[in-house]
Amino acid sequence: MKKFFLLALIAAATISTNAQTVNDIPIKDIDVEYVQIVGTSKFLSTKLTIQIDFGQRTKFFSSGKETIVKDEDGKVMDFNSMIDALNFMSKNGFEFVNAYAISVSNQNVYHYLLRNRKIKSKD
């Protein structure tokens, strides 16, 4: 019985640690040196939706949903702020490089450039 309980506990921990994804790729497995996160405010909310661009192929007439961060259940993740998103990306192996914001239709759109700590540049 103890072995069964231990096995069930390990299985539950494995299932609960499924990675957050972008374009069905776990964020920790993105194998590029740089990514850009773009944060836009949600309508009538203080939350942000984050899109990640790592040079992935997207459909020509896509709505951008392939680049939105999703949780382990496939639901769009919301972030409290860009710092919340930056901390999330840091936990997934990325470090801050640069940031800028632009205004589109009276709405700020935040762009953060991040570098993958696992990838060593060939300088």
N, C-alpha and C positions, 0 to 999 in steps of 0.2 A: 504494500500500500504506500509506503514511504517513497519507493522508487517511482510509482505512478504519479504521486503528487509532485515530486521533483521534476519529472519529465513534463508534466502539465505546466508547471511554473516556468520552465525554460522555454517551452513552446509559446506561452503567452507573452513572455518578454520578447521573443523573436518577432512575433506578430505585431506587437505594439511599437517596435522600433523601425517599422517600415519608413523609408525615407520620404521626405517631401520631394516633389518632382517638378520639373519644367519640361514640357513636351515629352512626358513619360520617362524622363531621365532623372534618376536621383541626383539631387544637388551635389552631394558629396562625390559623385562619380563624374561630374563634368570635368573633362580632361583637356582644358584649355588654360592658357596663362592668364587671360583677362576676361572679365565679364562686366557688363554694364547693367545696373539695376535702375529701373525707371519707376518712380512712384507717382501715382495720381490719386487725388482725393476721390472718395466715393460720394455719390450724390446724396445730399442731406445727411452726411455723417462726418465724424471726425477721423474715421479710419482711412487708411490708404490701401490701394491695391498695387502690388509690386509685380512688375514684369522683368524677366531676366533675358538679356540678349548675350549669347555667347557665340554668335555666328552660326547658329543652327538654321537649318533649312526650314522655311515655313511655306505654307500654301500661298499662292499669288493673291487670291481674294480672301485671305483669312481675316478674321476680326481681331487677331492678336491673342486669342485665347490659348494658343500653343505656348506662349511665353509667360503666362501667368503662373505664379507659384501655387501649387496645390498641396494639400495635406495628404496623409496616408490613405484617406478615404476618397480622394479625388475631388474634394471640395476646395474652392478658391480660398486661400488664406488671406486674412486681413491683418494689417499691421497698425499699431497705434501711431507710429511716426516713422520717419526715415531712420532714426537712430535705432528703433525697434528692429527694422529690417536689416540695418547694418550689424547689429548684435547677432541676429539670426544667421546672417551670412558668415560672420566671424566664427560662429560655432560650427559652421560647415566647411571651414578651411580657407576662407578668403580674408584678405586684408584690404583696408581702405587705401586708395591712391589719390583720388581727386573727386570733386563734386561741383556741380553748377545747377542752377535752376533757370527755367525759362517760363514765360507766361503765355499760355495758349487759351484764348477765349476767357480772359479774366480768371484763369485757374493756373496755379503754379504746378509745373511738372518738374520733378526733381530727378537729376541724373547723377548716379554715383558710379565711378569706375573702381573696380576691385581687382585684386590680383590673387591668383590661386597660390597659396603658400606651398603646396605640394609640387608645383612645377618650378623647376630652376631654369632661369633664362640662360641662354648660351652666349654670354658676353665674353 
